[in-house]
Amino acid sequence: MPSGAGPSHFPSIGSYGFLSDCHTSALVAPDGSVEWFCAPRFDSPSLFGSLLDRTAGHFSLGPVDETAPLSRRYEPGTLILETTWSTETGWVVVRDALSISAWAEQGGPRELMTGHEADRCLVRLIKCIEGEVDMEMTCRPRFAYGSEPALFTDQGLGETFAEGGGEKLALSTDLNLTLEQGQVSGRLSMKEGDSAFVCLSWGDGIGPHPRSYPEAKERIESSRGLWREWLAQGRFPDHPWRVHLQRSALVLKGLTYTPTGAMLAAATTSLPETPGGERNWDYRFSWIRDSTFALWSMHSLGFDQEARDFMRFVRDRAMEADGNLQIMYGIGGEHDLTERTLDHLSGYGGAKPVRIGNGAFDQRQNDVWGALLDSVYVHRRALGSDAINDDTKELVRRLVENALEAWPKPDQGIWEARGEPRHYVSSKLMIWVAVDRGARLAAEFGVKEYADRLAAKADEIKAEIIEKGLRDGVFRQHYDTDALDASVLLMPLVRFLPPDDPRIRDTVLAIRNGLDDRGLILRYITDETDDGLHGEEGTFLICSFWMVSALSEIGESAAARKLCERLLGTSGELDLFAEELEASSNRHLGNFPQAFTHLALINAVSHVIQDERRGEARPGRPTAVLSEMMDRT
């Protein structure tokens, strides 16, 4: 059995490589097989889906009879995956990329990596660097989430077309091709210095695509330059951990749908949070709550244009609904995300059901107004008064009023529990954020009377949270329980109370002790929480990274660094994170790669670096990234 494979021969979730052209993405298994690919968008039906069923399509490339490469890495500063193979007879390197083309010129010049044209091309380059190696390739698409086989037609000269499910693919290569039922395969014996290519293109009216190794190589070289040019715009500290910040920035850019600026929660659907369990969700959508963390992270790293694009996306959604927000939207701005199951798929490692769409889209989650208003506030702090126009000012007012209307009502909470609505403390916290930021913005807009009224309301909400959400000096999950919840770690990060307040310190330490699993943090105890589901789950990586930031905030810098080191060490050779981690094995669980995790990583790493630069930590000091925006006021 290949290393890292489970009992059903599924590679471990954390072992996949992630490719993106900012329109769609692909996941590449260690053995060189593309096992997840949707086209033309991230949320389109899969063309290769063996990630969720070993019969649902794949695109493999590697040495004959070899499944375990010597090493894998990203070319520095890119999303180009390099896999090195060592066989008994020679060495070969494969480079994979979803290539990025030159920027569109229509309509005038555009910002780098914003509004670019997608090549609609998956490029795979092969280079024999020593000895002799026999290479083989199998391309077996299964359209419409694995339900329809491909019909191949030979075009001659190393080119073939495949059709199915209303989609069309073109494959070109200098391997020797053989067409079979539902698939095409190729082989080539290579000697030192030999090169070869395989390119897969898609879309209506497939345009010019590489038909030779030099043309394919040019696509890779162009993409390499564009990724690195984009990354060079960022601001990264001179620190050994800058590599983690840069990789997270590239992942977040790779999870951004360029036509709208929306950031996906993750590139996949239905990767299980519990091995073999039912906690399997479609994350190929854009959550409003991610906006605060995205804006904080993008601005802090210097990617203001990406922040503008995402801010425009969430602002437009809010304006469409007159401030009455859904918790998530499709990456094209779609409102209806009706959930259904794909019962013909066996699921990753047998975890069923496989879901597309997300039934939580119409839940009541009262944190959305705080997330968006905090985003507007952070955006203004970063870019100044030009960041907000008159329409946005009016939107701020409507958002605040909707938040105040939601304040007395229970909801499903940040974790989208499918049990009974509750008065979740983190939801009340974010309503306080909404009203507090609304008061600050109103004051900046010169509307003093309204600002004063909102400030008084914010104080009233804060008093209620302290009265009803605090038990024995510790903030709890909701008003009617003693259970703990990691979401209240946001309290010091959004400046609900000063980080040296004993209630904040005691809450952080209580969560560290009460939600601990081998040093990592659970989001809550499933036996104590009515989330409408069964089974256990892994530790939540975002909660563990929040703990790093919270420990830093309360002055526990040594503990913050120790936990951060532990977390960074779990990312594997490609420095990618899923949603959860099984603490006993460091096995990644849930959808992958996860934007929320990488956003929290950026803040946590920034906190630790700032602690190092300040020397001995002092509770209550200004600190990194999230709170810096607040401390400037």
Backbone torsions as a table, in degrees:
resi	resn	phi	psi	omega
1	MET	NA	133.5	179.4
2	PRO	-58.5	147.8	178.1
3	SER	-61.0	135.1	178.1
4	GLY	87.6	-8.0	-179.6
5	ALA	-82.5	148.5	178.3
6	GLY	-88.1	-175.1	-177.5
7	PRO	-62.7	-22.7	177.7
8	SER	-101.5	17.1	177.0
9	HIS	65.0	31.4	170.7
10	PHE	-92.0	127.1	173.4
11	PRO	-59.3	153.8	177.4
12	SER	-62.8	145.7	-175.5
13	ILE	-57.0	-43.4	-176.6
14	GLY	-72.8	-3.8	-177.9
15	SER	-91.2	-7.9	-177.4
16	TYR	-74.7	144.8	168.7
17	GLY	-89.1	147.7	-175.5
18	PHE	-114.4	123.4	174.9
19	LEU	-115.6	149.7	179.0
20	SER	-155.3	148.0	167.8
21	ASP	-118.8	16.2	179.7
22	CYS	68.9	14.8	168.3
23	HIS	-124.1	-37.3	176.5
24	THR	-150.0	179.6	-176.4
25	SER	-145.3	167.2	176.3
26	ALA	-140.5	146.5	173.5
27	LEU	-111.9	130.7	-175.4
28	VAL	-115.4	122.1	179.2
29	ALA	-72.6	161.4	179.7
30	PRO	-56.7	-29.2	-178.4
31	ASP	-82.3	8.1	176.8
32	GLY	88.8	12.6	-179.1
33	SER	-98.0	126.6	171.8
34	VAL	-76.3	114.5	-172.6
35	GLU	-113.5	-2.4	173.7
36	TRP	-149.1	122.3	178.4
37	PHE	-159.6	124.2	177.8
38	CYS	-117.6	143.3	179.8
39	ALA	-148.1	145.8	7.7
40	PRO	-88.7	-7.4	-178.0
41	ARG	-116.5	165.3	175.6
42	PHE	-52.0	-38.1	-173.1
43	ASP	-99.4	11.6	175.2
44	SER	-72.3	163.2	174.2
45	PRO	-59.0	146.8	-176.6
46	SER	-72.3	146.7	170.8
47	LEU	-102.0	-33.5	169.2
48	PHE	-120.9	118.7	-172.9
49	GLY	-133.4	23.3	-177.2
50	SER	-67.3	-8.7	170.2
51	LEU	-58.3	-31.2	-175.9
52	LEU	-111.7	-4.9	176.8
53	ASP	-172.2	124.8	-172.9
54	ARG	-64.6	-9.7	178.3
55	THR	-102.8	6.2	-169.6
56	ALA	-95.3	18.9	173.0
57	GLY	105.6	139.3	178.3
58	HIS	-155.9	168.6	-179.3
59	PHE	-142.2	93.5	-172.1
60	SER	-100.8	151.1	178.3
61	LEU	-155.1	123.3	179.0
62	GLY	178.5	177.7	176.6
63	PRO	-64.9	148.5	179.6
64	VAL	-59.9	131.6	175.3
65	ASP	63.7	24.5	176.2
66	GLU	-120.5	137.3	179.4
67	THR	-126.0	-12.5	-174.9
68	ALA	-120.8	107.2	179.5
69	PRO	-71.7	163.3	177.4
70	LEU	-72.6	-41.5	-179.6
71	SER	-159.3	157.5	172.6
72	ARG	-137.8	144.9	177.0
73	ARG	-159.0	164.2	167.2
74	TYR	-90.4	140.2	168.4
75	GLU	-58.1	129.7	-173.4
76	PRO	-51.0	134.0	176.6
77	GLY	76.1	18.2	-176.6
78	THR	-141.9	174.7	166.3
79	LEU	-110.0	36.7	174.1
80	ILE	-97.7	119.8	-174.2
81	LEU	-92.5	128.0	179.8
82	GLU	-113.9	122.7	179.8
83	THR	-118.5	125.6	-179.4
84	THR	-108.6	129.4	-180.0
85	TRP	-114.4	136.9	172.9
86	SER	-120.5	117.0	179.0
87	THR	-110.3	-179.9	179.0
88	GLU	-67.0	-19.4	-174.7
89	THR	-114.7	-10.7	-178.1
90	GLY	177.1	-176.6	-178.6
91	TRP	-123.3	142.7	178.5
92	VAL	-144.8	147.2	178.8
93	VAL	-121.0	132.9	175.7
94	VAL	-115.2	131.9	175.1
95	ARG	-116.0	128.9	-178.1
96	ASP	-119.2	139.8	176.0
97	ALA	-157.5	145.0	160.3
98	LEU	-86.9	108.0	-166.4
99	SER	-75.9	153.7	-178.7
100	ILE	-117.1	132.2	-175.8
101	SER	-93.4	178.3	173.9
102	ALA	-62.3	156.9	-175.4
103	TRP	-70.8	146.4	177.3
104	ALA	-66.5	136.5	-179.9
105	GLU	-98.4	-14.3	-178.2
106	GLN	-60.2	133.2	177.2
107	GLY	83.4	11.9	178.0
108	GLY	97.4	175.1	-178.2
109	PRO	-65.1	150.1	-178.9
110	ARG	-124.9	160.4	177.6
111	GLU	-69.3	149.4	-179.8
112	LEU	-56.4	133.7	177.7
113	MET	62.5	16.5	177.4
114	THR	-127.6	115.5	-176.9
115	GLY	82.0	16.9	-180.0
116	HIS	-73.6	163.1	176.0
117	GLU	-87.0	134.9	173.7
118	ALA	-81.2	138.4	176.5
119	ASP	-69.7	-23.2	-171.7
120	ARG	54.1	50.9	-175.7
121	CYS	-148.1	126.3	171.9
122	LEU	-99.0	114.6	-174.3
123	VAL	-105.3	132.5	178.6
124	ARG	-130.5	112.5	-179.4
125	LEU	-105.1	141.1	-178.9
126	ILE	-123.6	134.0	178.3
127	LYS	-137.2	119.1	175.2
128	CYS	-84.1	119.2	-173.9
129	ILE	-105.2	-9.2	177.6
130	GLU	-165.9	140.1	175.5
131	GLY	69.2	-144.6	-179.7
132	GLU	-133.1	139.9	-179.2
133	VAL	-140.7	132.1	172.2
134	ASP	-91.5	120.1	-178.8
135	MET	-103.3	148.5	175.2
136	GLU	-137.8	149.8	-178.8
137	MET	-135.4	140.1	172.0
138	THR	-133.1	123.3	176.2
139	CYS	-115.1	109.8	-177.6
140	ARG	-127.8	82.4	177.3
141	PRO	-70.3	148.6	170.0
142	ARG	-134.2	106.4	-171.6
143	PHE	-75.3	164.2	174.6
144	ALA	55.1	57.0	179.8
145	TYR	55.8	45.2	173.3
146	GLY	80.9	6.0	-173.9
147	SER	-92.3	-15.9	-176.7
148	GLU	-129.0	127.9	177.9
149	PRO	-74.0	165.4	179.5
150	ALA	-92.9	145.1	171.8
151	LEU	-107.6	113.7	-176.8
152	PHE	-95.9	143.5	172.5
153	THR	-129.8	133.5	-177.2
154	ASP	-80.6	126.2	178.5
155	GLN	-101.5	-2.7	-178.8
156	GLY	79.9	163.2	176.1
157	LEU	54.5	42.9	175.3
158	GLY	73.6	25.9	-178.1
159	GLU	-132.3	141.9	177.5
160	THR	-147.7	150.2	176.9
161	PHE	-109.2	149.3	174.9
162	ALA	-130.7	138.4	179.3
163	GLU	-131.2	150.6	176.4
164	GLY	168.1	148.2	177.7
165	GLY	58.2	27.1	-178.9
166	GLY	77.5	6.3	-180.0
167	GLU	-112.3	159.6	-179.6
168	LYS	-136.8	136.2	178.3
169	LEU	-122.6	151.0	172.2
170	ALA	-126.0	128.6	177.4
171	LEU	-117.7	129.2	176.6
172	SER	-129.9	144.0	-174.9
173	THR	-164.6	163.8	170.1
174	ASP	-105.6	13.0	168.3
175	LEU	-76.1	159.7	177.8
176	ASN	-82.9	114.7	-169.7
177	LEU	-91.6	147.1	171.6
178	THR	-132.9	122.7	177.8
179	LEU	-90.4	130.8	177.8
180	GLU	-128.5	178.8	-178.5
181	GLN	-66.9	114.8	175.7
182	GLY	77.7	2.9	-179.0
183	GLN	-156.1	164.7	172.4
184	VAL	-128.8	138.9	179.3
185	SER	-126.4	160.0	-179.3
186	GLY	-150.6	150.9	178.2
187	ARG	-139.0	155.1	177.8
188	LEU	-160.5	130.2	173.4
189	SER	-89.9	124.2	-174.2
190	MET	-118.2	144.1	175.5
191	LYS	-116.5	166.6	-178.0
192	GLU	-50.3	127.5	-179.3
193	GLY	94.0	-14.3	179.2
194	ASP	-73.5	148.8	176.5
195	SER	-129.7	154.9	176.4
196	ALA	-152.8	167.5	-178.4
197	PHE	-145.8	156.0	167.7
198	VAL	-138.2	129.3	178.4
199	CYS	-128.6	134.9	177.3
200	LEU	-118.5	123.5	-179.6
201	SER	-119.9	159.3	-174.7
202	TRP	-150.6	172.1	174.0
203	GLY	109.4	164.8	178.3
204	ASP	-63.2	134.0	178.2
205	GLY	55.6	56.6	-175.6
206	ILE	-46.8	122.3	-175.6
207	GLY	-84.7	-163.1	179.7
208	PRO	-58.4	129.6	178.6
209	HIS	-135.3	158.2	-174.5
210	PRO	-58.5	133.5	176.9
211	ARG	-123.5	11.3	177.8
212	SER	-152.6	162.3	179.2
213	TYR	-60.9	-45.2	178.4
214	PRO	-58.6	-38.6	179.0
215	GLU	-67.4	-40.7	178.3
216	ALA	-66.9	-41.0	179.3
217	LYS	-62.2	-37.7	178.6
218	GLU	-62.7	-36.3	177.9
219	ARG	-63.1	-42.8	178.9
220	ILE	-65.2	-45.9	-177.9
221	GLU	-64.3	-40.4	177.6
222	SER	-63.6	-44.4	179.6
223	SER	-63.3	-41.2	178.6
224	ARG	-57.9	-47.0	-179.1
225	GLY	-63.7	-39.0	-177.7
226	LEU	-71.0	-40.5	176.3
227	TRP	-61.1	-44.6	-177.3
228	ARG	-69.9	-35.4	177.0
229	GLU	-65.2	-39.0	177.0
230	TRP	-64.5	-47.0	-176.8
231	LEU	-63.0	-30.9	-178.8
232	ALA	-65.8	-17.0	176.8
233	GLN	-71.1	-20.7	-173.4
234	GLY	-77.8	166.5	176.0
235	ARG	-114.6	114.7	-177.5
236	PHE	-127.6	137.2	-178.4
237	PRO	-69.6	151.6	174.9
238	ASP	-78.8	89.4	-172.5
239	HIS	-154.8	148.5	179.0
240	PRO	-56.6	-23.8	-178.5
241	TRP	-89.8	4.7	178.8
242	ARG	-61.6	-27.8	179.3
243	VAL	-59.9	-35.7	179.2
244	HIS	-71.7	-37.0	176.9
245	LEU	-66.0	-42.1	-179.5
246	GLN	-67.4	-42.2	179.3
247	ARG	-64.4	-40.6	178.4
248	SER	-64.2	-39.3	177.1
249	ALA	-61.1	-42.8	178.9
250	LEU	-65.2	-39.4	177.7
251	VAL	-63.5	-44.7	-179.7
252	LEU	-64.3	-40.0	175.0
253	LYS	-63.7	-40.1	179.0
254	GLY	-66.7	-22.1	177.1
255	LEU	-94.2	10.7	178.9
256	THR	-99.7	129.3	178.1
257	TYR	-86.9	103.6	-169.9
258	THR	-54.4	-42.6	-176.4
259	PRO	-57.1	-27.5	-178.4
260	THR	-120.3	-16.1	-174.9
261	GLY	85.0	1.6	-179.4
262	ALA	-69.0	142.5	175.4
263	MET	-106.3	124.5	177.6
264	LEU	-72.8	150.7	172.2
265	ALA	-70.0	-36.5	177.5
266	ALA	-164.2	167.3	-175.1
267	ALA	-87.2	-4.1	-169.2
268	THR	-128.2	170.8	170.6
269	THR	-125.6	144.2	165.3
270	SER	67.2	18.8	167.7
271	LEU	-72.8	128.4	-165.4
272	PRO	-74.0	140.4	171.6
273	GLU	-80.4	-23.1	174.4
274	THR	-124.5	123.3	-179.1
275	PRO	-52.9	122.8	179.6
276	GLY	74.4	5.8	-172.9
277	GLY	-97.0	-167.5	-173.9
278	GLU	-102.0	-4.7	-177.4
279	ARG	-81.2	72.0	-174.1
280	ASN	-127.9	117.8	-171.0
281	TRP	-131.2	157.4	175.2
282	ASP	-89.9	117.7	-177.0
283	TYR	-109.7	16.9	-177.0
284	ARG	-86.3	44.2	-179.7
285	PHE	-132.7	175.6	-177.3
286	SER	-113.6	118.6	-177.9
287	TRP	-91.8	135.1	177.7
288	ILE	-61.3	-37.1	-177.2
289	ARG	-64.1	-24.2	177.8
290	ASP	-68.1	-17.3	-172.7
291	SER	-61.2	-44.1	179.9
292	THR	-59.2	-49.4	-177.8
293	PHE	-67.1	-37.3	178.3
294	ALA	-64.9	-45.6	-179.8
295	LEU	-64.6	-44.4	176.4
296	TRP	-55.7	-48.7	-174.1
297	SER	-69.4	-48.1	-177.6
298	MET	-63.3	-44.9	178.6
299	HIS	-65.4	-40.5	-176.8
300	SER	-65.7	-29.5	179.8
301	LEU	-93.7	-1.7	175.1
302	GLY	94.1	9.1	-179.1
303	PHE	-96.3	70.1	-174.5
304	ASP	-67.2	-33.5	-177.9
305	GLN	-66.1	-41.6	177.4
306	GLU	-63.6	-37.7	176.3
307	ALA	-63.0	-42.4	177.8
308	ARG	-60.8	-44.4	-177.0
309	ASP	-64.0	-44.5	180.0
310	PHE	-68.8	-37.5	177.6
311	MET	-62.6	-39.9	178.6
312	ARG	-63.6	-40.8	-179.9
313	PHE	-61.4	-51.4	-176.6
314	VAL	-70.7	-34.6	177.3
315	ARG	-62.8	-42.9	-179.9
316	ASP	-63.9	-37.8	178.1
317	ARG	-64.9	-40.9	179.9
318	ALA	-65.7	-38.6	179.9
319	MET	-68.1	-35.4	178.3
320	GLU	-59.7	-33.5	-175.5
321	ALA	-104.8	13.5	179.6
322	ASP	55.2	38.3	176.2
323	GLY	86.0	-2.2	179.4
324	ASN	-94.0	90.6	-165.4
325	LEU	-82.5	145.1	159.3
326	GLN	-82.2	166.7	178.6
327	ILE	-82.5	-20.6	-179.0
328	MET	-152.7	162.0	179.5
329	TYR	-141.7	160.0	170.3
330	GLY	-65.6	157.8	-175.3
331	ILE	-69.1	-14.8	172.6
332	GLY	-96.3	7.0	-178.0
333	GLY	95.1	7.9	-178.5
334	GLU	-63.6	143.1	-180.0
335	HIS	-97.4	-34.5	-176.3
336	ASP	-90.1	111.4	-179.2
337	LEU	-118.9	41.4	-175.6
338	THR	-49.0	133.8	-175.9
339	GLU	-91.2	140.4	171.7
340	ARG	-146.8	166.0	-177.7
341	THR	-108.8	149.3	176.0
342	LEU	-106.1	87.7	-170.9
343	ASP	-72.9	-12.7	178.5
344	HIS	-80.1	-9.8	178.9
345	LEU	-97.6	138.3	-176.2
346	SER	-78.3	-19.8	-179.0
347	GLY	87.7	155.0	178.3
348	TYR	-61.3	119.5	-179.6
349	GLY	59.8	22.7	-179.5
350	GLY	85.3	8.6	-179.6
351	ALA	-78.8	114.4	179.6
352	LYS	-125.4	157.0	3.8
353	PRO	-82.5	160.8	168.4
354	VAL	-90.1	124.0	-174.8
355	ARG	-113.6	145.5	164.1
356	ILE	-127.9	148.9	-165.9
357	GLY	78.4	171.4	-178.2
358	ASN	-145.0	112.6	-175.5
359	GLY	-65.7	-9.5	179.1
360	ALA	-79.9	-4.0	-172.7
361	PHE	-62.6	-26.2	-179.6
362	ASP	-107.2	15.2	174.4
363	GLN	-69.3	156.6	168.3
364	ARG	-86.8	117.8	174.6
365	GLN	-134.4	107.9	-168.8
366	ASN	-77.0	0.0	178.9
367	ASP	-80.6	-11.0	-171.2
368	VAL	-64.6	-35.9	-177.7
369	TRP	-68.5	-39.0	177.1
370	GLY	-65.0	-41.4	179.6
371	ALA	-60.3	-45.6	-177.0
372	LEU	-71.8	-43.3	-179.5
373	LEU	-67.7	-33.9	174.2
374	ASP	-65.1	-36.5	177.4
375	SER	-62.8	-46.0	178.1
376	VAL	-59.8	-42.3	-178.6
377	TYR	-64.5	-47.6	178.3
378	VAL	-61.2	-42.6	-179.2
379	HIS	-60.0	-43.0	178.7
380	ARG	-67.5	-40.1	178.7
381	ARG	-61.3	-36.3	-176.7
382	ALA	-79.6	-38.0	-170.8
383	LEU	-113.0	-6.4	178.3
384	GLY	85.6	-171.1	-172.2
385	SER	-64.4	-23.5	-179.3
386	ASP	-67.6	-13.8	-177.5
387	ALA	-74.4	-14.0	-174.5
388	ILE	-129.4	123.4	176.3
389	ASN	-100.7	-177.8	-176.6
390	ASP	-63.3	-37.3	178.7
391	ASP	-62.9	-39.7	179.9
392	THR	-68.4	-35.9	177.2
393	LYS	-60.6	-43.1	178.0
394	GLU	-66.6	-37.6	177.1
395	LEU	-62.4	-39.9	177.9
396	VAL	-56.7	-45.1	-179.5
397	ARG	-60.7	-45.0	-178.3
398	ARG	-66.5	-38.3	178.9
399	LEU	-63.6	-42.3	179.4
400	VAL	-63.8	-43.6	-179.6
401	GLU	-64.5	-38.7	176.6
402	ASN	-65.8	-37.0	177.5
403	ALA	-63.9	-43.7	179.3
404	LEU	-64.2	-36.4	177.7
405	GLU	-66.3	-34.4	-178.9
406	ALA	-79.2	-19.7	-172.5
407	TRP	-49.2	-47.2	-176.5
408	PRO	-77.4	-6.9	-169.5
409	LYS	-95.9	142.5	172.7
410	PRO	-72.7	165.4	179.6
411	ASP	-151.2	-170.0	-177.9
412	GLN	-93.4	-7.2	175.3
413	GLY	81.2	171.2	-175.9
414	ILE	-62.1	-27.3	-176.8
415	TRP	-91.8	6.6	174.8
416	GLU	57.8	45.3	179.6
417	ALA	-58.2	139.2	179.9
418	ARG	-100.1	18.3	172.4
419	GLY	-92.7	-158.0	-178.2
420	GLU	-69.8	143.9	175.2
421	PRO	-59.7	146.1	-179.5
422	ARG	-136.4	167.0	173.3
423	HIS	-89.9	78.9	-176.5
424	TYR	-70.8	134.7	-177.8
425	VAL	-63.1	-41.1	-179.1
426	SER	-65.1	-31.7	176.6
427	SER	-69.1	-43.1	176.7
428	LYS	-63.7	-37.9	177.2
429	LEU	-57.7	-45.4	-177.0
430	MET	-73.9	-25.2	170.6
431	ILE	-67.0	-40.6	174.3
432	TRP	-59.2	-42.4	177.7
433	VAL	-58.6	-44.9	-178.9
434	ALA	-58.3	-46.8	-176.1
435	VAL	-73.9	-40.0	177.6
436	ASP	-61.4	-47.0	179.5
437	ARG	-68.5	-34.6	175.4
438	GLY	-61.4	-40.3	178.2
439	ALA	-63.9	-43.9	-179.9
440	ARG	-63.7	-42.8	179.9
441	LEU	-67.4	-41.1	178.4
442	ALA	-60.4	-39.6	177.5
443	ALA	-62.7	-41.2	178.9
444	GLU	-68.8	-30.1	177.7
445	PHE	-77.2	-7.7	179.2
446	GLY	85.9	17.2	-179.9
447	VAL	-100.6	77.1	-168.6
448	LYS	-65.4	-44.6	-176.9
449	GLU	-61.6	-43.0	179.0
450	TYR	-67.5	-39.1	178.7
451	ALA	-61.8	-42.4	179.8
452	ASP	-64.5	-39.8	179.6
453	ARG	-64.2	-41.9	179.6
454	LEU	-68.5	-37.3	178.7
455	ALA	-62.4	-39.5	178.1
456	ALA	-66.1	-39.5	177.3
457	LYS	-64.6	-40.7	178.4
458	ALA	-60.4	-40.7	177.4
459	ASP	-64.1	-37.0	179.1
460	GLU	-66.2	-42.8	178.9
461	ILE	-64.6	-42.8	179.1
462	LYS	-59.7	-43.6	-179.5
463	ALA	-62.2	-39.9	178.8
464	GLU	-64.4	-43.5	-179.2
465	ILE	-61.2	-42.6	179.9
466	ILE	-67.6	-39.3	-178.9
467	GLU	-69.1	-44.6	-170.6
468	LYS	-101.5	-20.7	-175.3
469	GLY	-100.8	-5.1	-176.2
470	LEU	-104.0	129.3	174.3
471	ARG	-129.6	124.0	177.9
472	ASP	52.3	39.8	176.0
473	GLY	79.2	8.1	-177.0
474	VAL	-127.6	132.8	176.5
475	PHE	-75.3	136.0	-173.0
476	ARG	-106.7	-177.7	-176.3
477	GLN	-68.1	-49.1	176.2
478	HIS	-146.9	177.0	-170.3
479	TYR	-66.6	-19.4	-172.5
480	ASP	-114.6	30.9	-177.8
481	THR	-150.2	161.4	169.5
482	ASP	-99.9	0.0	-177.5
483	ALA	-65.9	149.9	177.8
484	LEU	-92.5	157.8	178.6
485	ASP	-150.1	127.9	-175.5
486	ALA	-66.2	-17.1	-178.9
487	SER	-63.9	-22.6	179.5
488	VAL	-75.2	-4.2	171.1
489	LEU	-63.2	-14.8	176.9
490	LEU	-70.3	-16.9	-175.0
491	MET	-55.0	-51.7	178.4
492	PRO	-69.6	-26.6	-177.0
493	LEU	-73.1	-29.8	178.7
494	VAL	-100.2	6.5	175.1
495	ARG	66.1	39.9	174.5
496	PHE	-64.6	-46.4	172.3
497	LEU	-134.4	157.6	177.9
498	PRO	-60.6	147.9	-177.9
499	PRO	-65.5	-17.0	177.3
500	ASP	-92.5	3.8	175.4
501	ASP	-67.0	130.8	-177.8
502	PRO	-56.5	-31.6	-179.3
503	ARG	-67.8	-35.2	176.9
504	ILE	-70.4	-48.4	-179.9
505	ARG	-59.0	-47.2	-178.3
506	ASP	-64.7	-35.2	178.5
507	THR	-66.8	-46.3	179.8
508	VAL	-59.1	-46.4	-177.5
509	LEU	-70.3	-33.8	177.4
510	ALA	-65.5	-40.4	177.8
511	ILE	-67.5	-41.0	178.9
512	ARG	-59.4	-38.0	-179.4
513	ASN	-83.6	-41.0	-171.8
514	GLY	-83.6	-24.1	179.7
515	LEU	-112.8	23.5	-177.4
516	ASP	-78.9	138.1	169.4
517	ASP	-137.3	96.0	-179.0
518	ARG	56.0	39.7	176.2
519	GLY	92.1	-10.6	176.4
520	LEU	-104.1	172.2	-167.9
521	ILE	-116.0	126.3	170.0
522	LEU	-79.0	155.1	176.9
523	ARG	-76.8	-31.8	173.5
524	TYR	-167.9	171.2	174.1
525	ILE	-86.8	118.6	-173.3
526	THR	-61.3	-32.3	179.4
527	ASP	-69.3	-18.0	-178.7
528	GLU	-101.3	0.6	-172.2
529	THR	-128.4	128.8	177.3
530	ASP	-86.3	85.6	-180.0
531	ASP	-101.2	6.3	175.9
532	GLY	77.6	10.3	-176.4
533	LEU	-130.7	171.5	-180.0
534	HIS	-117.4	161.9	173.7
535	GLY	90.1	161.9	178.1
536	GLU	-85.6	175.4	176.1
537	GLU	-144.0	165.8	179.9
538	GLY	-78.3	177.2	173.2
539	THR	-68.9	142.6	-179.7
540	PHE	-88.0	122.8	-176.3
541	LEU	-64.2	-36.9	179.2
542	ILE	-63.3	-37.0	179.4
543	CYS	-66.8	-38.4	178.2
544	SER	-67.0	-39.7	176.4
545	PHE	-69.4	-36.8	173.6
546	TRP	-59.4	-38.8	179.1
547	MET	-61.8	-39.7	175.7
548	VAL	-56.0	-50.5	-178.0
549	SER	-64.1	-41.3	-178.8
550	ALA	-67.0	-41.5	176.6
551	LEU	-61.2	-41.0	175.9
552	SER	-60.7	-43.7	-178.5
553	GLU	-59.5	-40.2	-176.2
554	ILE	-89.3	9.1	173.7
555	GLY	92.1	5.7	179.2
556	GLU	-90.9	65.8	-171.7
557	SER	-68.3	-36.6	-179.9
558	ALA	-65.4	-43.3	178.2
559	ALA	-65.8	-37.3	178.5
560	ALA	-62.7	-45.6	-179.3
561	ARG	-65.8	-41.5	-179.2
562	LYS	-60.8	-45.1	179.5
563	LEU	-67.0	-39.7	-179.8
564	CYS	-63.3	-41.9	177.0
565	GLU	-60.1	-43.0	179.0
566	ARG	-60.0	-45.5	-177.9
567	LEU	-66.3	-46.0	-178.7
568	LEU	-62.3	-28.7	179.8
569	GLY	-75.0	-7.6	-178.8
570	THR	-95.3	1.4	-169.8
571	SER	-82.1	-11.0	-179.8
572	GLY	79.3	-177.7	-172.0
573	GLU	-68.8	-19.3	-177.3
574	LEU	-102.3	0.4	173.4
575	ASP	60.7	42.7	179.3
576	LEU	-117.8	150.2	-177.3
577	PHE	-126.9	140.3	170.3
578	ALA	-88.5	-160.9	-178.4
579	GLU	-84.1	-38.5	-174.1
580	GLU	-131.1	167.4	177.7
581	LEU	-137.7	130.0	172.4
582	GLU	-78.8	109.1	-169.4
583	ALA	-62.1	-30.6	-177.1
584	SER	-71.6	-23.2	-174.4
585	SER	-127.8	-8.4	-172.2
586	ASN	61.9	24.8	177.1
587	ARG	-81.8	130.0	179.0
588	HIS	-76.2	141.8	-179.9
589	LEU	-131.7	153.7	176.6
590	GLY	87.4	-179.6	-173.8
591	ASN	-65.8	156.4	-163.0
592	PHE	-151.9	142.3	-19.0
593	PRO	-72.0	154.1	-170.5
594	GLN	-103.3	120.4	-179.2
595	ALA	-62.3	-45.0	-177.0
596	PHE	-56.1	-41.1	179.7
597	THR	-65.0	-46.3	-178.6
598	HIS	-67.6	-32.6	174.7
599	LEU	-64.4	-43.9	179.2
600	ALA	-67.7	-33.9	176.4
601	LEU	-59.6	-45.7	-178.6
602	ILE	-57.6	-43.9	-179.6
603	ASN	-68.4	-41.9	-178.2
604	ALA	-64.8	-48.1	179.8
605	VAL	-61.6	-39.7	179.0
606	SER	-64.2	-38.9	176.0
607	HIS	-59.8	-47.4	-177.3
608	VAL	-65.0	-42.2	179.1
609	ILE	-63.1	-42.1	178.2
610	GLN	-63.9	-38.5	176.6
611	ASP	-59.9	-45.0	179.8
612	GLU	-60.0	-39.4	-176.0
613	ARG	-76.8	-22.4	178.4
614	ARG	-88.7	-11.6	-175.1
615	GLY	82.8	-142.4	-176.3
616	GLU	-61.3	128.4	-177.4
617	ALA	-69.5	144.2	176.6
618	ARG	-127.6	119.6	178.8
619	PRO	-55.1	139.9	175.7
620	GLY	89.9	-1.1	179.2
621	ARG	-74.4	161.8	168.0
622	PRO	-63.6	141.3	-177.1
623	THR	-134.8	-165.5	-161.1
624	ALA	-81.9	146.0	163.9
625	VAL	55.0	-85.0	-173.7
626	LEU	-58.9	-50.8	-174.2
627	SER	-80.6	-17.4	177.8
628	GLU	-58.5	-38.7	179.4
629	MET	-61.2	-36.8	178.4
630	MET	-74.3	-39.0	-174.0
631	ASP	-71.6	-12.4	177.5
632	ARG	-78.0	-14.3	-174.8
633	THR	-78.4	NA	NA
